Amino acid sequence: MAESMMVADSEISEELQQIQAERADIEKKLKEALSEKKIDKQCIESLDRRLKQLDNLAEIADPVIKAKALDILQNGDPVEYILNVYNRLHVGDVQIGEVLLLSIANQSVLNSEGLQPKLSGASGKGKTHAAKSMFHLIPDVGYKLEGSLSAKSMYYFPDLKSGTVIFSDDIKMNADLDDTLKRAMSNFQQSTRHRTIIHEVYA
């Protein structure tokens, strides 16, 4: 037991060192970007976003938090724990919480075709709040995005990673965006190709 704890502490220390090294590298790049005559706002926003994600990663790697999480995984019921926290944010709709949680976990299954839940029902019944509550429980370490989307924005988003959870509460989805999402969902395990007159990009 003591030996496994020492190995875990060693892994945590190494992880924190890697985070600190990447943070120092990004801070250097940010300083260089800000000193340029022509400031690249998109580059600066991307670097700032990554700094915040690294801070969140460092928090997760905290030995106390990590030990608690491992204890829940090994000796408790992680699904029940997450749903209990979800229910403190959003009372009721446990089935919706289970479906949302399953759709997130499903992205780690190598042969999965993916699950993309779309909540439907009368206005004011708590669909958005339920989804936001589960989305809030995902740590922001580079795999979550929130906001409205233009039809092809995800093809050109510079920091989009495989397995990213996207929460969009668009009131009305236009046909172009609907087509983009359907293509991405049907190509769950592969890149989705999009051609324009002067570009060929992948998402």
Residue frames as a rotation matrix with the C-alpha (Angstrom) as fourth column:
MET 1
0.567 0.824 0.000 0.00
0.824 -0.567 0.000 0.00
0.000 0.000 -1.000 0.00
ALA 2
0.524 -0.457 -0.719 2.77
0.103 -0.804 0.586 2.43
-0.846 -0.381 -0.374 1.02
GLU 3
-0.543 -0.767 0.344 4.70
0.400 0.124 0.908 1.48
-0.739 0.630 0.240 -2.11
SER 4
-0.159 0.573 0.804 1.73
0.978 -0.017 0.206 2.24
0.132 0.820 -0.557 -4.38
MET 5
0.804 0.422 -0.419 1.25
0.516 -0.845 0.139 5.60
-0.295 -0.328 -0.897 -2.63
MET 6
0.035 -0.887 -0.461 4.90
0.089 -0.457 0.885 6.46
-0.995 -0.072 0.063 -3.30
VAL 7
-0.642 -0.193 0.742 4.48
0.707 0.225 0.670 5.60
-0.296 0.955 -0.008 -6.99
ALA 8
0.356 0.869 0.345 1.32
0.921 -0.388 0.027 7.75
0.157 0.308 -0.938 -7.14
ASP 9
0.692 -0.152 -0.706 3.12
0.254 -0.864 0.435 10.68
-0.676 -0.480 -0.559 -5.45
SER 10
-0.412 -0.910 0.044 5.99
0.272 -0.077 0.959 10.32
-0.870 0.407 0.279 -7.92
GLU 11
-0.392 0.364 0.845 3.56
0.919 0.113 0.378 10.38
0.042 0.924 -0.379 -10.86
ILE 12
0.701 0.694 -0.163 1.81
0.709 -0.703 0.056 13.47
-0.075 -0.155 -0.985 -9.48
SER 13
0.319 -0.679 -0.661 5.12
0.136 -0.657 0.741 15.28
-0.938 -0.327 -0.118 -8.98
GLU 14
-0.668 -0.575 0.473 6.17
0.495 0.131 0.859 14.45
-0.555 0.808 0.197 -12.54
GLU 15
0.013 0.791 0.612 2.80
0.985 -0.115 0.127 15.61
0.171 0.601 -0.780 -13.88
LEU 16
0.794 0.264 -0.547 3.06
0.440 -0.871 0.219 18.94
-0.419 -0.415 -0.808 -12.02
GLN 17
-0.150 -0.938 -0.314 6.58
0.161 -0.336 0.928 19.45
-0.976 0.089 0.201 -13.35
GLN 18
-0.605 -0.006 0.796 5.35
0.782 0.187 0.595 18.91
-0.153 0.982 -0.109 -16.92
ILE 19
0.490 0.857 0.157 2.52
0.864 -0.501 0.038 21.38
0.111 0.117 -0.987 -16.36
GLN 20
0.601 -0.334 -0.726 4.92
0.210 -0.810 0.547 23.99
-0.771 -0.481 -0.417 -14.95
ALA 21
-0.512 -0.839 0.183 7.33
0.359 -0.016 0.933 23.47
-0.780 0.544 0.310 -17.88
GLU 22
-0.321 0.477 0.818 4.54
0.929 -0.008 0.369 23.93
0.182 0.879 -0.441 -20.44
ARG 23
0.708 0.612 -0.352 3.25
0.686 -0.714 0.138 26.96
-0.167 -0.339 -0.926 -18.54
ALA 24
0.144 -0.766 -0.626 6.70
0.165 -0.606 0.778 28.60
-0.976 -0.215 0.039 -18.62
ASP 25
-0.706 -0.394 0.589 6.95
0.587 0.139 0.797 27.91
-0.396 0.908 0.133 -22.37
ILE 26
0.080 0.839 0.539 3.52
0.954 -0.222 0.203 29.45
0.290 0.498 -0.817 -23.05
GLU 27
0.696 0.114 -0.709 4.26
0.467 -0.822 0.326 32.49
-0.546 -0.558 -0.625 -20.89
LYS 28
-0.372 -0.902 -0.219 7.42
0.239 -0.321 0.916 33.03
-0.897 0.289 0.335 -22.97
LYS 29
-0.629 0.211 0.748 5.43
0.775 0.107 0.622 32.73
0.051 0.972 -0.230 -26.23
LEU 30
0.475 0.876 -0.086 2.79
0.879 -0.467 0.098 35.10
0.045 -0.122 -0.991 -24.85
LYS 31
0.342 -0.461 -0.819 5.44
0.281 -0.782 0.557 37.68
-0.897 -0.420 -0.138 -23.96
GLU 32
-0.736 -0.645 0.207 6.90
0.337 -0.083 0.938 37.42
-0.587 0.760 0.279 -27.46
ALA 33
-0.294 0.720 0.629 3.47
0.931 0.066 0.359 37.72
0.217 0.691 -0.689 -29.08
LEU 34
0.668 0.581 -0.466 2.67
0.701 -0.701 0.130 40.84
-0.251 -0.413 -0.875 -27.06
SER 35
0.047 -0.750 -0.660 5.97
0.163 -0.646 0.746 42.46
-0.986 -0.142 0.092 -28.05
GLU 36
-0.428 -0.151 0.891 5.28
0.871 0.195 0.451 42.11
-0.242 0.969 0.048 -31.77
LYS 37
-0.963 0.060 -0.261 4.49
-0.121 -0.967 0.224 45.26
-0.239 0.248 0.939 -33.72
LYS 38
-0.302 0.896 -0.326 1.38
-0.747 -0.010 0.665 43.67
0.592 0.444 0.672 -35.16
ILE 39
-0.674 0.064 0.736 -0.40
-0.619 0.495 -0.610 41.83
-0.403 -0.867 -0.294 -32.34
ASP 40
-0.632 0.446 -0.633 -2.07
-0.231 0.672 0.704 38.55
0.740 0.591 -0.322 -33.31
LYS 41
-0.271 0.603 0.750 -5.21
-0.958 -0.244 -0.150 38.59
0.093 -0.759 0.644 -31.15
GLN 42
0.691 0.567 -0.448 -6.19
-0.559 0.812 0.165 35.05
0.458 0.136 0.878 -32.08
CYS 43
0.015 -0.795 -0.606 -2.76
0.175 0.599 -0.782 33.73
0.984 -0.094 0.148 -31.04
ILE 44
-0.764 -0.303 0.569 -2.88
-0.420 -0.436 -0.796 35.63
0.489 -0.848 0.206 -27.74
GLU 45
0.152 0.912 0.381 -6.41
-0.980 0.089 0.177 34.36
0.128 -0.401 0.907 -26.98
SER 46
0.648 0.040 -0.761 -5.28
-0.200 0.973 -0.119 30.80
0.735 0.229 0.638 -27.71
LEU 47
-0.397 -0.882 -0.252 -2.25
0.162 0.203 -0.966 31.12
0.903 -0.424 0.062 -25.39
ASP 48
-0.595 0.266 0.759 -4.36
-0.758 -0.500 -0.419 32.71
0.268 -0.824 0.499 -22.64
ARG 49
0.511 0.851 -0.118 -6.91
-0.793 0.520 0.316 29.90
0.330 -0.067 0.941 -22.96
ARG 50
0.379 -0.441 -0.814 -4.15
0.131 0.896 -0.424 27.28
0.916 0.054 0.397 -22.64
LEU 51
-0.696 -0.627 0.350 -2.72
-0.213 -0.286 -0.934 28.99
0.686 -0.724 0.065 -19.54
LYS 52
-0.145 0.743 0.653 -6.11
-0.986 -0.160 -0.037 28.77
0.077 -0.650 0.756 -17.84
GLN 53
0.723 0.404 -0.560 -6.40
-0.442 0.894 0.075 25.10
0.531 0.193 0.825 -18.82
LEU 54
-0.127 -0.864 -0.487 -2.95
0.153 0.468 -0.870 24.37
0.980 -0.185 0.073 -17.35
ASP 55
-0.673 -0.038 0.739 -3.98
-0.653 -0.439 -0.617 26.05
0.348 -0.898 0.271 -14.09
ASN 56
0.396 0.893 0.213 -7.02
-0.915 0.366 0.169 23.75
0.073 -0.262 0.962 -14.00
LEU 57
0.542 -0.293 -0.788 -4.80
-0.085 0.913 -0.399 20.74
0.836 0.283 0.470 -14.75
ALA 58
-0.576 -0.808 0.124 -2.48
-0.142 -0.051 -0.989 21.69
0.805 -0.587 -0.085 -11.88
GLU 59
-0.294 0.564 0.772 -5.48
-0.952 -0.241 -0.187 21.89
0.080 -0.790 0.607 -9.56
ILE 60
0.740 0.590 -0.323 -6.63
-0.595 0.798 0.093 18.41
0.313 0.123 0.942 -10.60
ALA 61
0.263 -0.744 -0.614 -3.10
0.123 0.657 -0.744 17.06
0.957 0.121 0.264 -10.07
ASP 62
-0.079 -0.229 0.970 -3.11
-0.883 -0.436 -0.174 18.31
0.462 -0.871 -0.168 -6.47
PRO 63
-0.830 -0.385 -0.405 -2.23
-0.220 0.892 -0.395 15.28
0.513 -0.239 -0.825 -4.31
VAL 64
-0.781 0.581 0.231 -5.27
-0.208 0.108 -0.972 15.66
-0.590 -0.807 0.037 -2.02
ILE 65
0.115 0.849 -0.516 -7.76
-0.865 -0.169 -0.472 15.94
-0.488 0.501 0.715 -4.91
LYS 66
-0.168 -0.262 -0.950 -6.07
-0.804 0.594 -0.022 13.13
0.570 0.761 -0.311 -6.83
ALA 67
-0.975 -0.224 -0.005 -6.10
-0.171 0.759 -0.629 10.82
0.145 -0.612 -0.778 -3.79
LYS 68
-0.425 0.894 0.140 -9.83
-0.406 -0.050 -0.913 11.50
-0.809 -0.444 0.384 -3.23
ALA 69
0.220 0.494 -0.841 -10.60
-0.969 0.012 -0.247 10.83
-0.112 0.869 0.481 -6.90
LEU 70
-0.502 -0.495 -0.709 -8.63
-0.577 0.802 -0.151 7.56
0.644 0.334 -0.689 -6.89
ASP 71
-0.929 0.200 0.310 -10.40
-0.181 0.485 -0.855 6.46
-0.322 -0.851 -0.415 -3.72
ILE 72
0.005 0.986 -0.165 -13.79
-0.669 -0.119 -0.734 7.02
-0.744 0.114 0.659 -5.37
LEU 73
0.140 -0.007 -0.990 -12.68
-0.944 0.302 -0.135 5.14
0.300 0.953 0.036 -8.51
GLN 74
-0.629 -0.554 -0.545 -11.24
-0.399 0.832 -0.385 2.18
0.667 -0.025 -0.744 -6.63
ASN 75
-0.955 0.162 -0.250 -13.54
0.298 0.533 -0.792 1.87
0.005 -0.830 -0.557 -3.62
GLY 76
-0.460 0.820 -0.339 -16.70
-0.150 -0.449 -0.881 3.80
-0.875 -0.355 0.330 -4.46
ASP 77
0.076 0.564 0.822 -19.13
0.894 0.327 -0.307 4.33
-0.442 0.758 -0.479 -7.32
PRO 78
-0.806 -0.527 -0.270 -17.86
0.377 -0.808 0.453 7.15
-0.457 0.264 0.849 -9.59
VAL 79
-0.638 0.643 0.424 -21.10
0.388 -0.207 0.898 7.34
0.665 0.738 -0.118 -11.58
GLU 80
0.337 0.784 -0.522 -23.18
0.859 -0.030 0.510 7.70
0.384 -0.621 -0.683 -8.42
TYR 81
-0.169 -0.499 -0.850 -20.75
0.783 -0.591 0.192 10.31
-0.598 -0.633 0.491 -7.08
ILE 82
-0.962 -0.224 0.153 -20.95
0.268 -0.696 0.666 12.42
-0.043 0.682 0.730 -10.26
LEU 83
-0.326 0.921 0.212 -24.74
0.457 -0.043 0.889 12.15
0.828 0.387 -0.407 -10.42
ASN 84
0.267 0.369 -0.891 -25.03
0.963 -0.138 0.231 13.21
-0.037 -0.919 -0.392 -6.78
VAL 85
-0.572 -0.533 -0.623 -22.97
0.471 -0.836 0.282 16.32
-0.671 -0.132 0.729 -7.52
TYR 86
-0.882 0.315 0.351 -25.03
0.256 -0.306 0.917 16.91
0.397 0.898 0.189 -10.68
ASN 87
0.019 0.978 -0.207 -28.21
0.740 0.126 0.661 16.69
0.672 -0.166 -0.721 -8.58
ARG 88
-0.061 -0.095 -0.994 -26.89
0.834 -0.551 0.002 19.35
-0.548 -0.829 0.113 -6.22
LEU 89
-0.889 -0.284 -0.360 -26.69
0.039 -0.829 0.558 21.68
-0.456 0.482 0.748 -9.22
HIS 90
-0.542 0.734 -0.410 -29.85
-0.732 -0.172 0.659 20.47
0.413 0.657 0.631 -10.96
VAL 91
-0.594 0.379 0.710 -32.54
-0.484 0.536 -0.692 18.72
-0.643 -0.754 -0.134 -8.93
GLY 92
0.450 0.801 0.395 -34.26
-0.194 0.519 -0.832 15.85
-0.872 0.298 0.389 -10.71
ASP 93
0.812 -0.048 -0.582 -33.84
-0.583 0.013 -0.813 14.68
0.046 0.999 -0.018 -14.31
VAL 94
0.187 -0.766 0.615 -31.49
-0.488 0.471 0.735 11.89
-0.852 -0.438 -0.286 -13.21
GLN 95
0.494 0.048 0.868 -32.08
0.554 0.752 -0.357 10.03
-0.670 0.657 0.345 -16.48
ILE 96
0.962 -0.183 0.200 -30.92
0.040 -0.635 -0.772 13.06
0.268 0.751 -0.603 -18.46
GLY 97
0.496 -0.815 0.300 -27.83
-0.829 -0.342 0.443 13.26
-0.258 -0.468 -0.845 -16.25
GLU 98
0.225 -0.379 0.898 -27.09
-0.025 0.919 0.394 9.57
-0.974 -0.111 0.197 -16.90
VAL 99
0.752 0.106 0.651 -27.44
0.619 0.225 -0.752 10.01
-0.226 0.969 0.104 -20.67
LEU 100
0.886 -0.442 0.140 -25.20
-0.356 -0.843 -0.403 13.10
0.296 0.308 -0.904 -20.68
LEU 101
0.316 -0.785 0.534 -22.59
-0.747 0.141 0.650 11.36
-0.585 -0.604 -0.542 -18.53
LEU 102
0.368 -0.105 0.924 -22.70
0.329 0.944 -0.024 8.29
-0.870 0.313 0.382 -20.76
SER 103
0.930 0.016 0.368 -22.22
0.360 -0.253 -0.898 10.41
0.079 0.967 -0.241 -23.88
ILE 104
0.633 -0.760 0.151 -19.09
-0.771 -0.636 0.029 11.98
0.074 -0.135 -0.988 -22.35
ALA 105
0.111 -0.587 0.802 -17.62
-0.516 0.656 0.551 8.63
-0.849 -0.475 -0.230 -21.23
ASN 106
0.744 0.317 0.589 -18.49
0.262 0.672 -0.692 7.10
-0.615 0.669 0.417 -24.60
GLN 107
0.869 -0.432 -0.240 -15.79
-0.460 -0.532 -0.710 9.20
0.179 0.728 -0.661 -26.28
SER 108
-0.034 -0.919 0.392 -13.14
-0.956 0.145 0.256 7.07
-0.292 -0.366 -0.884 -24.53
VAL 109
0.344 0.216 0.914 -14.42
-0.035 0.975 -0.218 3.86
-0.938 0.043 0.343 -26.12
LEU 110
-0.581 -0.781 -0.230 -12.18
-0.233 -0.111 0.966 2.98
-0.780 0.615 -0.118 -29.07
ASN 111
-0.920 0.228 0.319 -14.82
0.391 0.477 0.787 1.26
0.027 0.849 -0.528 -31.22
SER 112
-0.231 0.878 -0.418 -17.73
0.520 -0.251 -0.816 3.57
-0.822 -0.406 -0.399 -30.33
GLU 113
-0.288 0.254 0.923 -19.86
0.881 -0.308 0.360 5.29
0.376 0.917 -0.135 -32.93
GLY 114
-0.963 -0.168 0.209 -20.45
0.077 -0.920 -0.385 8.09
0.257 -0.355 0.899 -30.41
LEU 115
-0.057 0.955 -0.292 -23.52
0.998 0.062 0.006 9.39
0.024 -0.291 -0.956 -28.61
GLN 116
-0.930 -0.203 0.307 -24.70
0.231 -0.971 0.056 12.91
0.286 0.123 0.950 -29.32
PRO 117
-0.350 0.860 -0.371 -27.69
0.897 0.193 -0.398 13.67
-0.271 -0.472 -0.839 -27.09
LYS 118
-0.829 0.259 0.496 -30.18
-0.012 -0.895 0.447 16.30
0.559 0.364 0.745 -28.15
LEU 119
-0.764 0.558 -0.324 -32.64
0.479 0.154 -0.864 17.22
-0.432 -0.815 -0.385 -25.44
SER 120
-0.738 0.595 0.318 -36.15
0.004 -0.468 0.884 18.02
0.675 0.653 0.343 -26.58
GLY 121
-0.307 0.710 -0.634 -39.32
0.951 0.245 -0.186 19.10
0.024 -0.661 -0.750 -24.84
ALA 122
0.651 0.669 0.358 -41.39
0.647 -0.736 0.200 22.13
0.397 0.101 -0.912 -23.98
SER 123
-0.140 -0.685 0.715 -39.66
0.126 -0.728 -0.674 25.41
0.982 -0.005 0.188 -23.27
GLY 124
-0.023 0.064 0.998 -38.88
-0.806 -0.592 0.019 26.16
0.592 -0.804 0.065 -19.62
LYS 125
0.890 0.415 -0.189 -38.70
-0.261 0.803 0.535 22.52
0.374 -0.427 0.823 -18.49
GLY 126
0.680 -0.649 0.341 -35.01
-0.476 -0.038 0.879 22.67
-0.558 -0.760 -0.335 -17.52
LYS 127
0.901 -0.340 0.269 -33.26
0.433 0.682 -0.590 21.14
0.017 0.648 0.762 -20.56
THR 128
0.477 -0.744 0.469 -30.61
-0.058 -0.559 -0.827 23.86
0.877 0.367 -0.309 -20.77
HIS 129
0.377 -0.321 0.869 -29.99
-0.904 -0.333 0.270 23.91
0.202 -0.887 -0.415 -17.03
ALA 130
0.860 -0.042 0.508 -29.61
-0.134 0.943 0.306 20.11
-0.492 -0.331 0.805 -16.93
ALA 131
0.750 -0.594 0.292 -27.07
0.564 0.342 -0.752 20.15
0.347 0.728 0.591 -19.76
LYS 132
0.381 -0.611 0.694 -25.21
-0.357 -0.790 -0.499 23.13
0.853 -0.058 -0.519 -18.30
SER 133
0.661 -0.082 0.746 -25.01
-0.736 0.122 0.666 21.42
-0.145 -0.989 0.020 -14.91
MET 134
0.818 -0.386 0.426 -23.32
0.367 0.921 0.130 18.33
-0.442 0.050 0.895 -16.38
PHE 135
0.614 -0.597 0.517 -21.12
0.441 -0.283 -0.852 20.48
0.655 0.751 0.089 -18.64
HIS 136
0.606 -0.332 0.723 -19.98
-0.643 -0.739 0.200 22.41
0.468 -0.586 -0.662 -15.55
LEU 137
0.789 -0.247 0.563 -18.66
-0.328 0.606 0.725 19.16
-0.520 -0.756 0.397 -14.04
ILE 138
0.728 -0.595 0.340 -16.21
0.664 0.491 -0.563 18.63
0.168 0.636 0.753 -16.92
PRO 139
0.307 -0.669 -0.677 -12.86
0.416 -0.545 0.728 20.17
-0.856 -0.505 0.110 -15.95
ASP 140
0.990 0.033 -0.139 -11.72
-0.100 -0.541 -0.835 22.80
-0.103 0.841 -0.532 -18.44
VAL 141
0.191 -0.967 0.168 -8.39
-0.114 0.148 0.982 21.28
-0.975 -0.207 -0.082 -19.45
GLY 142
-0.647 -0.487 -0.587 -8.74
-0.545 -0.243 0.802 21.64
-0.533 0.839 -0.109 -23.22
TYR 143
-0.955 0.289 0.067 -11.69
0.273 0.766 0.582 19.39
0.116 0.574 -0.811 -24.06
LYS 144
-0.069 0.980 -0.187 -14.80
0.904 -0.017 -0.426 21.56
-0.421 -0.199 -0.885 -23.65
LEU 145
-0.967 -0.118 0.228 -16.29
0.217 -0.851 0.478 24.43
0.138 0.512 0.848 -25.65
GLU 146
-0.169 0.943 -0.287 -19.41
0.815 -0.030 -0.579 26.46
-0.554 -0.332 -0.763 -25.03
GLY 147
-0.478 0.089 -0.874 -21.23
-0.231 -0.973 0.027 28.97
-0.848 0.215 0.485 -27.18
SER 148
0.687 0.724 -0.053 -23.11
-0.179 0.098 -0.979 29.42
-0.704 0.682 0.197 -30.42
LEU 149
-0.319 -0.791 0.522 -21.57
0.333 0.422 0.843 28.10
-0.887 0.443 0.129 -33.62
SER 150
0.110 0.283 -0.953 -21.47
-0.878 -0.422 -0.227 29.29
-0.466 0.861 0.202 -37.18
ALA 151
0.873 0.462 -0.158 -21.90
-0.480 0.753 -0.449 26.55
-0.088 0.468 0.879 -39.77
LYS 152
0.698 -0.660 -0.277 -18.20
0.257 0.592 -0.764 25.86
0.669 0.462 0.583 -40.45
SER 153
0.594 -0.468 0.655 -16.55
-0.708 -0.691 0.148 27.37
0.383 -0.551 -0.741 -37.35
MET 154
0.715 -0.300 0.632 -15.38
-0.350 0.629 0.694 24.05
-0.606 -0.717 0.345 -35.92
TYR 155
0.803 -0.468 0.370 -13.41
0.587 0.510 -0.629 23.28
0.106 0.722 0.684 -39.09
TYR 156
0.302 -0.681 0.667 -11.34
0.218 -0.632 -0.744 26.42
0.928 0.370 -0.043 -38.54
PHE 157
0.914 0.034 0.404 -11.13
-0.369 -0.340 0.865 26.47
0.166 -0.940 -0.298 -34.74
PRO 158
0.218 -0.952 -0.215 -7.36
-0.674 0.012 -0.738 26.32
0.705 0.306 -0.639 -34.04
ASP 159
-0.622 -0.548 0.559 -7.40
-0.771 0.304 -0.560 24.41
0.137 -0.780 -0.611 -30.74
LEU 160
0.470 0.881 0.056 -10.10
-0.881 0.465 0.089 21.80
0.053 -0.091 0.994 -31.39
LYS 161
-0.682 -0.710 0.179 -9.03
-0.728 0.682 -0.068 18.39
-0.074 -0.176 -0.982 -30.03
SER 162
-0.361 0.513 -0.779 -10.46
-0.159 0.789 0.593 14.94
0.919 0.338 -0.204 -30.53
GLY 163
-0.358 0.303 -0.883 -12.92
0.818 0.558 -0.140 14.15
0.451 -0.772 -0.448 -27.76
THR 164
-0.995 0.004 0.101 -13.96
-0.044 -0.920 -0.388 17.76
0.092 -0.391 0.916 -27.18
VAL 165
-0.293 0.939 -0.178 -17.40
0.930 0.237 -0.280 18.21
-0.221 -0.247 -0.943 -25.63
ILE 166
-0.939 0.033 0.343 -19.29
0.116 -0.908 0.403 21.06
0.324 0.418 0.848 -27.29
PHE 167
-0.320 0.867 -0.381 -22.28
0.828 0.060 -0.558 22.60
-0.461 -0.494 -0.737 -25.57
SER 168
-0.990 0.078 0.121 -24.41
0.005 -0.824 0.567 24.86
0.144 0.562 0.815 -27.75
ASP 169
-0.439 0.879 -0.184 -27.83
0.574 0.117 -0.810 26.12
-0.691 -0.461 -0.556 -26.80
ASP 170
-0.988 0.072 -0.135 -28.73
-0.150 -0.628 0.763 27.54
-0.030 0.775 0.632 -30.19
ILE 171
-0.302 0.952 0.042 -32.44
-0.457 -0.106 -0.883 28.32
-0.837 -0.286 0.467 -30.33
LYS 172
0.828 0.560 0.020 -32.68
-0.211 0.345 -0.915 27.45
-0.519 0.754 0.404 -34.02
MET 173
-0.185 -0.924 0.336 -30.08
0.052 0.332 0.942 25.44
-0.981 0.192 -0.013 -35.90
ASN 174
0.288 0.281 -0.915 -29.74
-0.841 -0.382 -0.383 26.34
-0.458 0.880 0.127 -39.56
ALA 175
0.972 0.230 0.043 -29.52
-0.178 0.845 -0.504 23.66
-0.153 0.483 0.862 -42.23
ASP 176
0.475 -0.865 -0.160 -25.82
-0.372 -0.033 -0.928 24.30
0.797 0.501 -0.338 -42.96
LEU 177
-0.307 -0.562 0.768 -24.77
-0.933 0.018 -0.359 23.77
0.188 -0.827 -0.530 -39.30
ASP 178
0.481 0.579 0.658 -27.07
-0.666 0.730 -0.156 20.75
-0.570 -0.363 0.737 -39.05
ASP 179
0.932 -0.171 -0.320 -25.33
-0.166 0.583 -0.795 19.22
0.322 0.795 0.515 -42.09
THR 180
0.025 -0.987 0.158 -21.87
-0.629 -0.139 -0.765 19.87
0.777 -0.080 -0.625 -40.60
LEU 181
-0.203 -0.054 0.978 -22.80
-0.951 0.249 -0.184 18.24
-0.234 -0.967 -0.102 -37.29
LYS 182
0.791 0.552 0.265 -24.37
-0.460 0.821 -0.338 15.20
-0.404 0.145 0.903 -38.99
ARG 183
0.671 -0.616 -0.412 -21.20
-0.252 0.334 -0.908 14.65
0.697 0.714 0.069 -41.02
ALA 184
-0.290 -0.814 0.503 -19.00
-0.782 -0.102 -0.615 14.92
0.552 -0.572 -0.607 -37.91
MET 185
0.062 0.400 0.914 -21.25
-0.877 0.459 -0.141 12.52
-0.477 -0.793 0.380 -35.98
SER 186
0.948 0.318 -0.022 -21.36
-0.283 0.809 -0.516 9.92
-0.146 0.495 0.856 -38.75
ASN 187
0.435 -0.877 -0.203 -17.54
0.032 0.240 -0.970 10.14
0.900 0.416 0.132 -39.04
PHE 188
0.948 0.076 0.308 -17.08
-0.283 -0.236 0.930 9.79
0.143 -0.969 -0.202 -35.29
GLN 189
0.669 -0.714 0.205 -13.85
0.349 0.546 0.762 7.76
-0.656 -0.438 0.615 -35.52
GLN 190
-0.077 -0.701 0.709 -12.34
0.996 -0.018 0.090 9.65
-0.050 0.713 0.700 -38.49
SER 191
-0.749 -0.201 -0.631 -11.59
0.179 -0.979 0.099 13.19
-0.638 -0.039 0.769 -39.54
THR 192
0.387 0.881 0.273 -14.35
0.690 -0.080 -0.720 15.08
-0.612 0.467 -0.638 -41.34
ARG 193
-0.639 -0.717 0.278 -13.16
0.691 -0.377 0.617 16.75
-0.337 0.587 0.736 -44.54
HIS 194
0.576 0.765 -0.287 -14.42
0.515 -0.613 -0.599 20.11
-0.634 0.197 -0.747 -45.78
ARG 195
-0.440 -0.719 0.538 -13.25
0.877 -0.216 0.428 21.83
-0.191 0.660 0.726 -48.96
THR 196
0.510 0.488 -0.708 -13.55
0.187 -0.866 -0.463 25.47
-0.839 0.104 -0.534 -49.89
ILE 197
0.993 -0.097 0.068 -12.32
0.046 -0.218 -0.975 27.24
0.110 0.971 -0.212 -53.00
ILE 198
0.383 -0.908 0.170 -8.89
-0.538 -0.369 -0.758 28.04
0.751 0.199 -0.629 -51.51
HIS 199
-0.347 -0.504 0.791 -8.63
-0.938 0.183 -0.295 25.75
0.003 -0.844 -0.536 -48.47
GLU 200
0.229 0.409 -0.883 -8.88
-0.125 0.912 0.390 22.11
0.965 0.021 0.260 -47.51
VAL 201
-0.439 -0.348 0.828 -9.28
-0.814 -0.236 -0.531 21.66
0.380 -0.907 -0.180 -43.77
TYR 202
-0.317 0.276 -0.908 -10.01
0.246 0.948 0.202 18.83
0.916 -0.159 -0.368 -41.34
ALA 203
-0.154 0.299 0.942 -11.98
-0.901 -0.433 -0.010 18.66
0.405 -0.850 0.336 -38.09
